[in-house]
């Protein structure tokens, strides 16, 4: 093993050229790998990929400049070790193992990045540190349940047909979290009762926002389409913009993005745990069966459809909402709750559209409205998801990577 590490160090050093790395290693690699991660999965595994990568990068930077509590294992490195070399090697190595078909692409990206770092002991020490940390993170997460087989059992009766498309993330409720104790730790109470006025109110609100709605405005339709997109790329670009505006240090960014990645990974696991626990029906199912819910104020519409495709997992609570509020809560701890320099988001599900904010709170609330306007989530589900997100974000901040006193 030592021989292989030495050989890799030598092969990378011969590519070394003088000159500084263009920008911050943490944000650089976040931007580099988002397309790779998104291309494979916009669901739960993408959050795990980003969390593993950013934990590895944080561990490298924090070993060199120990400002915060380490994640699980305390590491030591010379203060002269190159943070850029260590973090970039750790990032590329972790993702190469997670996405072996992209290993050649990641290797080329890494060599190009390392070529910008001057040769010397600092660089070689950084490469060695990055390889060791990546191996440690991969070992830590091996057997965490993410690769468990899909054992979802649809509710049915003998002989009755059910839809056979695979559901999303049925194993994720049992995946090992990064920070929270278990995925069920923040499980909310049950959805509203079907015979209640609250159910009728939620049902009739979302019913008006079907595919051919005459109630939904053009802006509401646009917003619904923006938030058809899912995954870390719905908030990572915003963290990068705010980090650059605030000019955070490498160490601060390492901590920010590790906390952000771990918290949102645990949030998506927590919401899937609740979804599969309650298995509450989606609006498209409920509205086409409005005559069997026992509520006289919910009128059936036999051909109702939402604005876009309904995700293949149970409705309650709202996943977009928990992720946005988890990410937003972590970012508020770094950037505050008041006005900020303008930050923006574009998504491939709404080409040519850019949404802009100056407050994180407004960003956090937008997907809650979007999922109602798109006919995907009931209002009570968005409220519950948002509350879960705030709690998981706060818990992560209170229990991981805290500043050393």
Kinemage of the C-alpha trace (Angstrom):
@kinemage 1
@onewidth
@group {chain A} dominant
@subgroup {mainchain}
@vectorlist {calphas} color= white
{ca unk a 1} P 0.000 0.000 0.000
{ca unk a 2} L 2.828 2.391 0.897
{ca unk a 3} L 4.489 1.645 -2.460
{ca unk a 4} L 1.260 2.423 -4.356
{ca unk a 5} L 0.802 5.716 -2.520
{ca unk a 6} L 4.412 6.686 -3.224
{ca unk a 7} L 3.999 5.831 -6.909
{ca unk a 8} L 0.870 7.963 -7.168
{ca unk a 9} L 2.579 10.868 -5.425
{ca unk a 10} L 5.504 10.655 -7.851
{ca unk a 11} L 3.275 10.478 -10.931
{ca unk a 12} L 1.266 13.499 -9.803
{ca unk a 13} L 4.295 15.554 -8.822
{ca unk a 14} L 5.850 15.293 -12.258
{ca unk a 15} L 2.812 17.167 -13.582
{ca unk a 16} L 3.336 20.015 -11.126
{ca unk a 17} L 3.593 23.546 -12.480
{ca unk a 18} L 4.209 26.792 -10.653
{ca unk a 19} L 1.225 29.030 -9.885
{ca unk a 20} L -1.629 29.267 -7.393
{ca unk a 21} L -4.871 27.346 -7.513
{ca unk a 22} L -7.531 29.504 -9.145
{ca unk a 23} L -9.971 29.692 -6.235
{ca unk a 24} L -11.076 27.903 -3.084
{ca unk a 25} L -10.503 24.138 -3.213
{ca unk a 26} L -13.789 23.359 -1.448
{ca unk a 27} L -16.039 25.370 -3.748
{ca unk a 28} L -13.942 24.435 -6.790
{ca unk a 29} L -14.529 20.723 -6.281
{ca unk a 30} L -18.147 21.168 -5.309
{ca unk a 31} L -18.770 22.858 -8.647
{ca unk a 32} L -16.692 20.296 -10.559
{ca unk a 33} L -18.538 17.253 -9.273
{ca unk a 34} L -22.153 18.448 -9.167
{ca unk a 35} L -22.785 17.367 -12.796
{ca unk a 36} L -21.237 13.957 -12.113
{ca unk a 37} L -23.324 13.374 -9.002
{ca unk a 38} L -26.523 14.694 -10.587
{ca unk a 39} L -26.075 12.554 -13.696
{ca unk a 40} L -26.246 9.390 -11.614
{ca unk a 41} L -28.960 10.255 -9.166
{ca unk a 42} L -31.141 13.180 -8.210
{ca unk a 43} L -32.389 11.227 -5.198
{ca unk a 44} L -30.915 9.988 -1.931
{ca unk a 45} L -27.572 8.589 -3.199
{ca unk a 46} L -26.558 12.021 -4.497
{ca unk a 47} L -26.736 13.415 -0.960
{ca unk a 48} L -24.563 10.574 0.311
{ca unk a 49} L -21.987 11.204 -2.430
{ca unk a 50} L -21.689 14.874 -1.537
{ca unk a 51} L -21.557 14.192 2.188
{ca unk a 52} L -18.779 11.626 1.863
{ca unk a 53} L -16.764 13.914 -0.378
{ca unk a 54} L -17.138 16.966 1.830
{ca unk a 55} L -16.446 15.070 5.049
{ca unk a 56} L -13.199 13.859 3.487
{ca unk a 57} L -12.253 17.366 2.403
{ca unk a 58} L -13.092 18.761 5.836
{ca unk a 59} L -11.024 16.113 7.602
{ca unk a 60} L -8.024 16.999 5.445
{ca unk a 61} L -8.268 20.737 5.994
{ca unk a 62} L -9.044 20.384 9.694
{ca unk a 63} L -6.077 18.054 10.236
{ca unk a 64} L -3.789 20.718 8.784
{ca unk a 65} L -5.493 23.644 10.550
{ca unk a 66} L -7.394 22.163 13.514
{ca unk a 67} L -10.059 24.775 14.236
{ca unk a 68} L -13.070 22.482 14.689
{ca unk a 69} L -14.032 19.184 16.205
{ca unk a 70} L -13.124 16.400 13.760
{ca unk a 71} L -15.691 14.044 12.286
{ca unk a 72} L -15.439 10.716 14.147
{ca unk a 73} L -11.627 10.469 13.967
{ca unk a 74} L -8.989 12.990 15.003
{ca unk a 75} L -6.253 13.346 12.405
{ca unk a 76} L -2.935 15.153 12.531
{ca unk a 77} L -0.878 16.667 9.736
{ca unk a 78} L 1.947 19.134 9.396
{ca unk a 79} L 0.675 22.732 9.273
{ca unk a 80} L 2.756 23.200 6.131
{ca unk a 81} L 0.803 20.496 4.263
{ca unk a 82} L -1.035 21.781 1.204
{ca unk a 83} L -4.751 21.992 1.933
{ca unk a 84} L -5.453 22.246 -1.776
{ca unk a 85} L -3.576 19.058 -2.608
{ca unk a 86} L -5.052 17.110 0.298
{ca unk a 87} L -8.666 18.153 -0.200
{ca unk a 88} L -8.655 17.735 -3.976
{ca unk a 89} L -7.102 14.253 -3.783
{ca unk a 90} L -9.610 13.252 -1.108
{ca unk a 91} L -12.545 14.512 -3.176
{ca unk a 92} L -11.468 12.836 -6.403
{ca unk a 93} L -10.589 9.553 -4.690
{ca unk a 94} L -13.907 9.270 -2.852
{ca unk a 95} L -15.970 9.993 -5.954
{ca unk a 96} L -13.869 7.699 -8.149
{ca unk a 97} L -14.740 4.829 -5.835
{ca unk a 98} L -18.409 5.801 -5.754
{ca unk a 99} L -18.589 6.309 -9.530
{ca unk a 100} L -15.977 4.023 -11.115
{ca unk a 101} L -17.223 4.712 -14.644
{ca unk a 102} L -16.208 8.338 -14.124
{ca unk a 103} L -12.816 7.515 -12.589
{ca unk a 104} L -10.882 8.517 -15.710
{ca unk a 105} L -12.693 11.855 -15.899
{ca unk a 106} L -12.060 12.533 -12.213
{ca unk a 107} L -8.410 11.522 -12.542
{ca unk a 108} L -7.956 14.009 -15.390
{ca unk a 109} L -9.644 16.738 -13.346
{ca unk a 110} L -7.401 15.972 -10.390
{ca unk a 111} L -4.190 16.023 -12.413
{ca unk a 112} L -5.149 19.346 -13.953
{ca unk a 113} L -5.925 20.762 -10.511
{ca unk a 114} L -2.743 19.484 -8.891
{ca unk a 115} L -0.667 20.854 -11.761
{ca unk a 116} L -1.487 24.347 -10.485
{ca unk a 117} L 0.110 23.646 -7.085
{ca unk a 118} L 3.896 24.168 -6.825
{ca unk a 119} L 5.936 20.996 -6.337
{ca unk a 120} L 7.480 20.283 -2.980
{ca unk a 121} L 7.018 18.639 0.373
{ca unk a 122} L 3.766 20.478 1.089
{ca unk a 123} L 2.211 19.101 -2.056
{ca unk a 124} L 3.434 15.528 -1.596
{ca unk a 125} L 2.300 15.544 2.043
{ca unk a 126} L -1.091 16.812 0.909
{ca unk a 127} L -1.487 14.048 -1.664
{ca unk a 128} L -0.631 11.399 0.907
{ca unk a 129} L -3.023 12.903 3.445
{ca unk a 130} L -5.850 13.078 0.895
{ca unk a 131} L -5.429 9.426 -0.081
{ca unk a 132} L -5.423 8.292 3.534
{ca unk a 133} L -8.451 10.357 4.502
{ca unk a 134} L -10.439 9.208 1.475
{ca unk a 135} L -9.736 5.594 2.360
{ca unk a 136} L -10.883 6.250 5.924
{ca unk a 137} L -14.179 7.858 4.858
{ca unk a 138} L -14.903 5.076 2.379
{ca unk a 139} L -14.233 2.489 5.075
{ca unk a 140} L -16.412 4.373 7.563
{ca unk a 141} L -19.400 4.382 5.212
{ca unk a 142} L -18.955 0.846 3.901
{ca unk a 143} L -21.923 -1.244 4.963
{ca unk a 144} L -24.068 1.782 5.884
{ca unk a 145} L -27.092 0.248 4.133
{ca unk a 146} L -27.077 2.456 1.045
{ca unk a 147} L -26.578 -0.505 -1.264
{ca unk a 148} L -29.333 -2.647 0.262
{ca unk a 149} L -31.709 -4.267 -2.206
{ca unk a 150} L -35.139 -2.781 -2.828
{ca unk a 151} L -37.441 -4.814 -0.598
{ca unk a 152} L -40.440 -2.474 -0.759
{ca unk a 153} L -43.723 -4.367 -0.381
{ca unk a 154} L -46.728 -2.615 -1.954
{ca unk a 155} L -49.951 -2.709 -0.001
{ca unk a 156} L -52.375 -4.881 -1.906
{ca unk a 157} L -54.667 -7.857 -1.659
{ca unk a 158} L -54.261 -11.233 -3.393
{ca unk a 159} L -54.861 -10.969 -7.107
{ca unk a 160} L -55.182 -7.158 -7.230
{ca unk a 161} L -52.972 -5.243 -9.672
{ca unk a 162} L -50.748 -2.454 -8.359
{ca unk a 163} L -48.417 -0.171 -10.322
{ca unk a 164} L -45.075 -1.922 -10.837
{ca unk a 165} L -42.685 1.005 -11.301
{ca unk a 166} L -39.918 0.944 -8.660
{ca unk a 167} L -40.260 3.389 -5.796
{ca unk a 168} L -37.509 5.803 -4.743
{ca unk a 169} L -35.199 5.086 -1.838
{ca unk a 170} L -37.150 2.445 0.087
{ca unk a 171} L -33.927 1.329 1.816
{ca unk a 172} L -32.940 4.830 2.932
{ca unk a 173} L -34.904 4.804 6.216
{ca unk a 174} L -32.352 2.243 7.450
{ca unk a 175} L -29.213 3.913 6.081
{ca unk a 176} L -26.775 5.073 8.758
{ca unk a 177} L -27.079 8.850 9.281
{ca unk a 178} L -24.027 11.117 9.404
{ca unk a 179} L -25.091 13.135 12.468
{ca unk a 180} L -28.600 12.423 13.725
{ca unk a 181} L -29.015 9.304 15.858
{ca unk a 182} L -31.414 7.471 13.543
{ca unk a 183} L -33.563 8.390 10.572
{ca unk a 184} L -36.713 8.160 12.710
{ca unk a 185} L -35.395 10.643 15.297
{ca unk a 186} L -37.468 13.530 13.905
{ca unk a 187} L -40.441 11.545 12.615
{ca unk a 188} L -43.518 13.813 12.778
{ca unk a 189} L -47.018 12.923 13.850
{ca unk a 190} L -49.468 11.386 11.406
{ca unk a 191} L -51.040 13.291 8.499
{ca unk a 192} L -54.370 15.012 9.093
{ca unk a 193} L -57.435 12.761 9.395
{ca unk a 194} L -59.322 12.256 6.149
{ca unk a 195} L -62.676 13.141 7.716
{ca unk a 196} L -61.368 16.413 9.163
{ca unk a 197} L -61.937 19.969 7.899
{ca unk a 198} L -58.144 20.292 7.615
{ca unk a 199} L -58.096 17.495 5.038
{ca unk a 200} L -60.899 19.065 3.025
{ca unk a 201} L -59.089 22.413 3.045
{ca unk a 202} L -55.803 20.881 1.872
{ca unk a 203} L -57.545 18.713 -0.724
{ca unk a 204} L -59.490 21.569 -2.242
{ca unk a 205} L -56.528 23.938 -2.255
{ca unk a 206} L -54.370 21.583 -4.276
{ca unk a 207} L -57.214 20.396 -6.480
{ca unk a 208} L -57.384 23.845 -8.080
{ca unk a 209} L -53.731 23.510 -9.179
{ca unk a 210} L -54.101 20.595 -11.565
{ca unk a 211} L -52.337 20.338 -14.915
{ca unk a 212} L -54.918 22.478 -16.732
{ca unk a 213} L -55.533 24.882 -13.865
{ca unk a 214} L -57.117 28.244 -14.621
{ca unk a 215} L -56.318 29.416 -11.089
{ca unk a 216} L -52.530 29.045 -11.111
{ca unk a 217} L -50.728 32.183 -12.319
{ca unk a 218} L -47.890 32.211 -14.830
{ca unk a 219} L -45.402 32.914 -12.042
{ca unk a 220} L -46.769 30.059 -9.946
{ca unk a 221} L -46.467 27.719 -12.937
{ca unk a 222} L -42.884 28.861 -13.526
{ca unk a 223} L -42.032 28.348 -9.858
{ca unk a 224} L -43.555 24.883 -9.886
{ca unk a 225} L -41.374 23.944 -12.863
{ca unk a 226} L -38.206 25.344 -11.256
{ca unk a 227} L -38.749 23.007 -8.323
{ca unk a 228} L -39.373 19.869 -10.358
{ca unk a 229} L -35.593 19.625 -9.986
{ca unk a 230} L -34.208 17.786 -6.965
{ca unk a 231} L -30.913 16.997 -5.286
{ca unk a 232} L -27.911 18.895 -3.906
{ca unk a 233} L -27.785 21.194 -6.937
{ca unk a 234} L -30.893 22.968 -5.625
{ca unk a 235} L -28.903 24.544 -2.787
{ca unk a 236} L -25.156 23.992 -3.322
{ca unk a 237} L -24.878 26.783 -5.944
{ca unk a 238} L -26.439 29.176 -3.451
{ca unk a 239} L -23.957 28.234 -0.722
{ca unk a 240} L -21.117 28.810 -3.196
{ca unk a 241} L -22.421 32.247 -4.166
{ca unk a 242} L -22.820 33.324 -0.546
{ca unk a 243} L -19.449 31.892 0.441
{ca unk a 244} L -17.713 33.851 -2.304
{ca unk a 245} L -19.554 37.039 -1.377
{ca unk a 246} L -18.562 36.625 2.290
{ca unk a 247} L -15.017 35.519 1.295
{ca unk a 248} L -14.954 32.573 3.674
{ca unk a 249} L -11.600 30.934 4.311
{ca unk a 250} L -10.784 27.410 3.143
{ca unk a 251} L -11.268 26.124 6.689
{ca unk a 252} L -14.634 27.876 7.030
{ca unk a 253} L -15.782 26.508 3.677
{ca unk a 254} L -14.638 23.010 4.564
{ca unk a 255} L -16.834 23.140 7.656
{ca unk a 256} L -19.798 24.841 5.921
{ca unk a 257} L -20.021 22.338 3.077
{ca unk a 258} L -19.441 19.318 5.306
{ca unk a 259} L -22.248 20.423 7.641
{ca unk a 260} L -24.500 21.265 4.701
{ca unk a 261} L -23.903 17.894 3.040
{ca unk a 262} L -24.289 15.800 6.177
{ca unk a 263} L -27.415 17.643 7.316
{ca unk a 264} L -29.194 17.328 3.977
{ca unk a 265} L -28.224 13.665 3.651
{ca unk a 266} L -29.794 12.996 7.029
{ca unk a 267} L -32.802 15.147 6.112
{ca unk a 268} L -33.547 13.143 2.970
{ca unk a 269} L -33.210 9.932 4.975
{ca unk a 270} L -35.498 11.262 7.694
{ca unk a 271} L -38.190 12.339 5.264
{ca unk a 272} L -38.091 9.005 3.416
{ca unk a 273} L -38.380 7.219 6.765
{ca unk a 274} L -41.525 9.201 7.542
{ca unk a 275} L -42.904 8.752 4.028
{ca unk a 276} L -42.627 4.975 4.096
{ca unk a 277} L -43.858 4.825 7.688
{ca unk a 278} L -47.130 6.616 6.889
{ca unk a 279} L -47.490 5.822 3.137
{ca unk a 280} L -49.915 8.693 2.645
{ca unk a 281} L -51.526 9.034 -0.762
{ca unk a 282} L -50.478 11.574 -3.354
{ca unk a 283} L -52.913 14.223 -4.621
{ca unk a 284} L -53.334 12.465 -7.974
{ca unk a 285} L -54.506 9.367 -6.108
{ca unk a 286} L -56.604 11.187 -3.538
{ca unk a 287} L -58.422 13.451 -5.980
{ca unk a 288} L -59.276 10.592 -8.327
{ca unk a 289} L -60.668 8.799 -5.262
{ca unk a 290} L -62.305 11.732 -3.532
{ca unk a 291} L -65.527 9.785 -3.164
{ca unk a 292} L -64.031 7.146 -0.836
{ca unk a 293} L -62.256 9.284 1.787
{ca unk a 294} L -65.352 9.660 3.966
{ca unk a 295} L -65.312 13.450 3.706
{ca unk a 296} L -68.373 15.051 2.077
{ca unk a 297} L -66.384 18.192 1.194
{ca unk a 298} L -63.927 16.450 -1.154
{ca unk a 299} L -65.444 16.036 -4.592
{ca unk a 300} L -63.884 13.491 -6.925
{ca unk a 301} L -62.235 14.452 -10.228
{ca unk a 302} L -61.716 11.259 -12.234
{ca unk a 303} L -59.157 12.728 -14.673
{ca unk a 304} L -57.192 15.117 -12.456
{ca unk a 305} L -53.434 15.380 -13.059
{ca unk a 306} L -50.691 17.472 -11.423
{ca unk a 307} L -48.588 19.986 -13.370
{ca unk a 308} L -45.654 17.574 -13.598
{ca unk a 309} L -44.719 13.968 -12.818
{ca unk a 310} L -45.518 12.757 -9.331
{ca unk a 311} L -42.397 11.380 -7.571
{ca unk a 312} L -42.378 7.646 -6.948
{ca unk a 313} L -42.539 7.685 -3.171
{ca unk a 314} L -45.293 8.421 -0.636
{ca unk a 315} L -46.486 11.998 -0.161
{ca unk a 316} L -46.079 12.896 3.521
{ca unk a 317} L -43.994 14.887 4.422
{ca unk a 318} L -42.586 17.117 1.642
{ca unk a 319} L -38.987 16.204 0.728
{ca unk a 320} L -38.222 19.454 -1.127
{ca unk a 321} L -39.353 21.338 1.962
{ca unk a 322} L -37.217 19.422 4.452
{ca unk a 323} L -34.119 19.755 2.251
{ca unk a 324} L -34.572 23.494 1.633
{ca unk a 325} L -35.143 24.241 5.314
{ca unk a 326} L -32.285 22.018 6.456
{ca unk a 327} L -29.889 23.641 3.997
{ca unk a 328} L -31.226 27.099 4.758
{ca unk a 329} L -30.875 26.646 8.512
{ca unk a 330} L -27.226 25.633 8.131
{ca unk a 331} L -26.532 28.545 5.789
{ca unk a 332} L -28.253 31.004 8.135
{ca unk a 333} L -25.779 29.985 10.842
{ca unk a 334} L -22.960 31.141 8.568
{ca unk a 335} L -24.532 34.085 6.729
{ca unk a 336} L -27.264 35.340 9.054
{ca unk a 337} L -31.012 35.770 8.744
{ca unk a 338} L -31.046 39.312 7.365
{ca unk a 339} L -30.596 40.749 3.874
{ca unk a 340} L -27.713 39.335 1.821
{ca unk a 341} L -26.140 40.069 -1.545
{ca unk a 342} L -28.430 38.736 -4.255
{ca unk a 343} L -28.139 34.996 -4.871
{ca unk a 344} L -29.762 33.024 -7.664
{ca unk a 345} L -30.806 29.561 -8.812
{ca unk a 346} L -31.438 28.077 -12.232
{ca unk a 347} L -32.584 24.513 -12.841
{ca unk a 348} L -32.791 22.350 -15.979
{ca unk a 349} L -36.505 21.775 -15.402
{ca unk a 350} L -37.214 25.461 -16.158
{ca unk a 351} L -34.805 26.422 -18.963
{ca unk a 352} L -34.041 30.124 -19.221
{ca unk a 353} L -35.549 30.927 -15.819
{ca unk a 354} L -33.511 32.413 -12.964
{ca unk a 355} L -34.958 32.926 -9.509
{ca unk a 356} L -33.385 35.557 -7.274
{ca unk a 357} L -33.437 36.245 -3.537
{ca unk a 358} L -31.737 38.439 -0.959
{ca unk a 359} L -32.960 36.509 2.101
{ca unk a 360} L -32.394 32.848 2.842
{ca unk a 361} L -35.838 32.633 4.416
{ca unk a 362} L -37.454 33.474 1.074
{ca unk a 363} L -35.421 30.791 -0.682
{ca unk a 364} L -36.394 28.269 1.981
{ca unk a 365} L -40.117 28.982 1.608
{ca unk a 366} L -40.290 28.946 -2.190
{ca unk a 367} L -40.255 25.150 -2.714
{ca unk a 368} L -43.070 24.767 -0.169
{ca unk a 369} L -45.308 26.946 -2.321
{ca unk a 370} L -43.966 25.436 -5.534
{ca unk a 371} L -44.931 21.893 -4.581
{ca unk a 372} L -48.492 22.966 -3.766
{ca unk a 373} L -48.797 24.990 -6.977
{ca unk a 374} L -47.504 22.027 -8.975
{ca unk a 375} L -50.109 19.696 -7.483
{ca unk a 376} L -47.509 17.502 -5.787
{ca unk a 377} L -47.884 18.204 -2.028
{ca unk a 378} L -50.619 19.227 0.392
{ca unk a 379} L -50.064 22.395 2.399
{ca unk a 380} L -49.875 20.562 5.736
{ca unk a 381} L -47.154 18.305 4.324
{ca unk a 382} L -45.019 21.304 3.343
{ca unk a 383} L -45.391 22.798 6.821
{ca unk a 384} L -44.351 19.564 8.508
{ca unk a 385} L -41.412 19.076 6.140
{ca unk a 386} L -40.173 22.600 6.787
{ca unk a 387} L -40.343 22.047 10.544
{ca unk a 388} L -38.381 18.801 10.275
{ca unk a 389} L -35.762 20.552 8.178
{ca unk a 390} L -35.217 23.326 10.688
{ca unk a 391} L -34.842 20.794 13.486
{ca unk a 392} L -32.348 18.628 11.596
{ca unk a 393} L -30.319 21.653 10.522
{ca unk a 394} L -30.178 22.936 14.086
{ca unk a 395} L -29.314 19.498 15.469
{ca unk a 396} L -26.450 19.128 13.016
{ca unk a 397} L -25.043 22.531 13.940
{ca unk a 398} L -25.262 21.671 17.631
{ca unk a 399} L -23.688 18.226 17.366
{ca unk a 400} L -21.047 18.225 14.624
{ca unk a 401} L -17.823 20.038 13.714
{ca unk a 402} L -18.152 22.651 16.450
{ca unk a 403} L -15.357 25.227 16.904
{ca unk a 404} L -12.640 24.185 19.320
{ca unk a 405} L -12.525 26.243 22.477
